[in-house]
Amino acid sequence: MKLSGLLARQRENLPGVVGIARVERRAGDVLRRVRTGDIAVIDLADLDRRTAEALVSAGVVGVVNAAPSISGRYPNLGPEVLLSAGVALIDCVGPELAHRIKDGTKIRLHEGAVFVGDREIGRGIEQDANSVADQLIEAKAGMSAQLEAFCANTIEFLRTERTLILDGIGVPELTVPMADRQVLVLAAGYGHADDLKRLRRYIREYRPLLIGVEGGADALRQAGYRPDVIVGDPDSISTETLRCGAELVIPADLDGHAPGLERIQDLGIGAVTFPASGNPEDLALLLADAHQASLVITVGFQATLGEFLDRGRSGSNPSTFLTRLRLGSKVIDGAAVATLQRSRVPTGAVALLVGSALLVVLVALVVSGLGSAFLGVVAESAESAFAFFRGLFQ
């Protein structure tokens, strides 16, 4: 017993990152099961920012990828997100090793190797900040081919969705009035929580209608707000948020199949479907536009060139590009609104300015000797006003 206890303590002191393996070939499936301290085992080439952010939010300590996290086709953003959060990343372990790792097994990652206990079962490439930076520089050379493919996909998307993009045909009706109102659309993208905090004064002053996109709906409730409309797959939204009283819009395939609709029916919640091939963020923008919102503030959205190519946002789906063109100047990034709000003169500064002016007037009256006369006039005026109102009530 003493020897076994000593061996156990030695294993606990072994170097590297230790966690429970959660194995899924599809990154979206593993995201539903990972917990704090787990190690995600995936098979995903060109790890996108959105998946990486979800893994970081789930609290994983390591990621084992059977495929290269940066293939060189374009500079994808996921690996950088993982490493910035201190998550260990081992690439290119191959599908054979991914199949050998049993779900629920405690594994250890160290110097590119994967261990079960003290036994090495496979090896890949351990990524760090320098290696990722070098690969991203090389990947920029592949952007030309990606842009050509993106343009071809955009034309094909416009052919299939032209009535939706150009005329708004197919947008479901809602009971929430949006006409001539400002609308804030929150998606669970990079920095969404911080941007939402900076927009508190804007929300308090302008009372915009709030639309939560999947995890963004949960983020609104966690910040103390109730979403007016929720757009997204119900399986990615908490039950409490689904039951908060917001109108629910479920994206559906073009054939009418809506993932997550069974859960809504089990909960007894009403919902409408939105058949389209665009992503949920873009469908939320099209909803606001079709229902004549005056201004649309986006939080957690990214529309840079890198994000367009990143498969977790719009690289494999060009709906974002055309949706932005559709809304034009009506859509504004939330970070810009927060910056403009900060540039305004704060209420405290105005109050201080008024107080300083009153103090200057008071000092001038005292110095000039007119203070007693001024106070006498004020007292007589107050007494006359009091006598007037007393006469009214008598």
MOCORBEL-V497903 format. One record per residue. RES is the residue in one small letter. D_FIRST is the distance of its C-alpha to the first C-alpha in whole Angstrom. Layout:
res=(RES	RES)
d_first=(D_FIRST	D_FIRST)
This chain:
res=(m	k	l	s	g	l	l	a	r	q	r	e	n	l	p	g	v	v	g	i	a	r	v	e	r	r	a	g	d	v	l	r	r	v	r	t	g	d	i	a	v	i	d	l	a	d	l	d	r	r	t	a	e	a	l	v	s	a	g	v	v	g	v	v	n	a	a	p	s	i	s	g	r	y	p	n	l	g	p	e	v	l	l	s	a	g	v	a	l	i	d	c	v	g	p	e	l	a	h	r	i	k	d	g	t	k	i	r	l	h	e	g	a	v	f	v	g	d	r	e	i	g	r	g	i	e	q	d	a	n	s	v	a	d	q	l	i	e	a	k	a	g	m	s	a	q	l	e	a	f	c	a	n	t	i	e	f	l	r	t	e	r	t	l	i	l	d	g	i	g	v	p	e	l	t	v	p	m	a	d	r	q	v	l	v	l	a	a	g	y	g	h	a	d	d	l	k	r	l	r	r	y	i	r	e	y	r	p	l	l	i	g	v	e	g	g	a	d	a	l	r	q	a	g	y	r	p	d	v	i	v	g	d	p	d	s	i	s	t	e	t	l	r	c	g	a	e	l	v	i	p	a	d	l	d	g	h	a	p	g	l	e	r	i	q	d	l	g	i	g	a	v	t	f	p	a	s	g	n	p	e	d	l	a	l	l	l	a	d	a	h	q	a	s	l	v	i	t	v	g	f	q	a	t	l	g	e	f	l	d	r	g	r	s	g	s	n	p	s	t	f	l	t	r	l	r	l	g	s	k	v	i	d	g	a	a	v	a	t	l	q	r	s	r	v	p	t	g	a	v	a	l	l	v	g	s	a	l	l	v	v	l	v	a	l	v	v	s	g	l	g	s	a	f	l	g	v	v	a	e	s	a	e	s	a	f	a	f	f	r	g	l	f	q)
d_first=(0	4	5	5	6	9	10	11	12	14	15	17	19	20	24	26	27	24	25	25	28	31	33	37	40	42	41	43	41	38	39	39	35	34	32	31	29	29	30	33	34	38	40	43	46	47	45	48	48	47	44	43	44	42	39	39	40	37	35	33	31	32	34	34	38	38	42	44	44	47	49	52	54	55	53	51	49	45	43	45	44	40	40	42	40	37	35	34	36	36	39	40	36	38	38	36	33	34	34	31	29	28	29	26	24	22	24	24	28	28	32	33	30	28	24	22	18	19	22	25	27	31	33	36	38	36	39	40	43	45	45	46	49	50	49	51	54	54	54	57	59	58	60	63	62	60	63	65	63	63	67	67	64	66	69	68	66	70	71	69	69	72	73	70	70	74	75	72	73	69	68	67	69	68	69	68	71	70	74	75	71	69	65	62	60	56	54	50	51	50	51	52	50	52	55	55	55	58	60	59	63	64	63	64	68	68	66	66	65	61	59	56	55	51	49	52	52	49	50	53	51	49	52	53	56	57	58	61	60	57	57	54	52	50	47	46	48	46	47	49	51	52	53	55	58	59	61	58	59	57	58	59	59	63	63	62	58	56	53	51	54	52	50	53	55	52	52	56	57	60	60	62	61	62	63	63	61	60	57	57	58	61	62	61	64	66	66	67	70	71	71	73	71	73	70	66	64	61	57	54	57	57	60	60	60	57	56	59	57	53	52	51	54	57	57	57	59	62	63	62	65	67	66	67	70	71	70	72	72	71	67	66	63	61	60	64	65	62	64	67	66	65	68	70	71	69	70	69	71	74	74	74	77	79	78	79	83	83	82	85	88	87	87	91	92	91	93	96	97	97	94	95	98	95	93	96	97	93	94	97	96	93	95	97	95	93	97	97	94	95	98	97	95	98)
